[in-house]
């Protein structure tokens, strides 16, 4: 009768174990939306501050800030929902394009030349793409499934 070969004890002991999830799904959902809305408000305030060039705060400036924040929150939520369904390349490209566009929009509010904004946006978007692609590539198997 054949018996299975025993596994070495070091292989079992050295395997990283995932951390326990102590929060409920609702707590994670609330935290996700809190982070997205907070980031949107900071982004909108930042854009409005750049656009007023140190002048007084006006109603038009506040409206611009809130509309910018709303657009940021909506885009961030949509990209978060869509990107998780894409393969790692598409996931990284989408977030890289979002990051580059967001920074380019802020940079354009300062009044610099459009070519400078485009170049800076492409550099930032490319850097974000490379960083996220590396992260997704090292945390997924060949079929694209997340490795815990």
N, C-alpha and C positions, 0 to 999 in steps of 0.2 A: 504494500500500500504506500502511495506517495504522500508526502507531507509538504506543506508550503514552507518555504524558507523563511526564517524569522527576519524581521526588519531590524536594522541597527537602531539602537535607542537614541542615537544623536539625531537621526533624521526626524524623529517625532518631537524631540525636545526643542530643536532649533527653529521649528516652523512658527512664523509670526501668527499670533492669534488676533482676530479683530476685536476692537474695543466694544464693550457692551453698549447698546443703545438704550440710554436711560430716559430719553424723552419720547413722548408720544408723537404720532404722525401729525397731529394738530399743532403741537409745539414747534415742530420743524417747519410746517407751513407758515405759521405766524412769524417765525424767525426769518424765513426766506423773504417774505413780503416786507418785513421791517427793514431788512438790509437793502432791498431794492428801492423802496420808497425813500429811505434815508440817503442813499447814494444819489437818487434823482434830485432830492432837495438840495443837497450840497452842490451837485452839478449845475442846477438852475441858478442857485445863488452865485456861484462862481462865474457863470456866463453873464449874468446881469451886472455883476461887479466889474468885470472886464469891459463890458459895453458902455458903461456910464463914464468911463475915463476919469474917475475921481470926482465927478460932479455930484449934484444933489440927487437923492432918490426920488424918482417920479412914479406916478401911476403906470405910465407906459413901461418904465423899467421893471416894475414889479410884475406887470402882465407878461413881459418878455421872459422873466425868470421863471414864473410859474408854468408858462407854456413850454419852455425848454425842459423843465423838470418833468412835466407830463409826457412829453415826447420821449425823454430818456427812459422813464419808467415803463412806458408801453413797449418801446423797442427792446429793452432789456428783458422784459417778461416774455415777449414773443420769441426772441432769440433763445432764451433759456428753454422754452418749450420745444422749439423746433430743433435746436442743436443736439439735444440728447438723443434724437432719433437718427442722426446722421452718422456715417462712419467717422473715424478719428480725423481724417483729412478734412472733410467738410465741417466738422465740429470746430477744428482749429481755425479754418479759413473764416468761418462766420464770426467767431469771437475776435479774430484779428482785424477783420474789416470793421466791426463795431468799435473796437478800441481806437483804431486809426481814424475813423470818421469822427468819433467823439472828440478826440484830441484836436483834430484838424478844425472842427467847428469852433472850439474854444480859442484856438490859435488865430483863426480868421477874425474873431471879434476884436482882436487887438489892433487891426488895421494893417498888418503886414501884407506883403505881396502874395498873390494867389499861388504862384509857383513854389514859394517857400512853404506855404501851408500844405500843398500837395506832397512835396518832398518829405516834410516832417511826418505827415500822416502815413505815407508809404513806409518810412523807416520804422515808425512805432507799430504799425499794423504787421509788418514783416517780423519784427522782434516778438510780438505777442503770438503770432502764428508759430514761429519756431519753438518758443517756450512751451506752448500748449500742445503742439504736435509731439514734442519730446515727452511731455508728461503723459499724454494719452497713449503714446506708443509703448512706453515702459510700464503702463498699468493695465494693458489689455493683452489678451492672448491673440493668436493669429486670426481667429474668427471675429474679433471685435468685442468679446465679452469681458467685462470688468473683472480684474483679478483682485480679490480682497487683500 
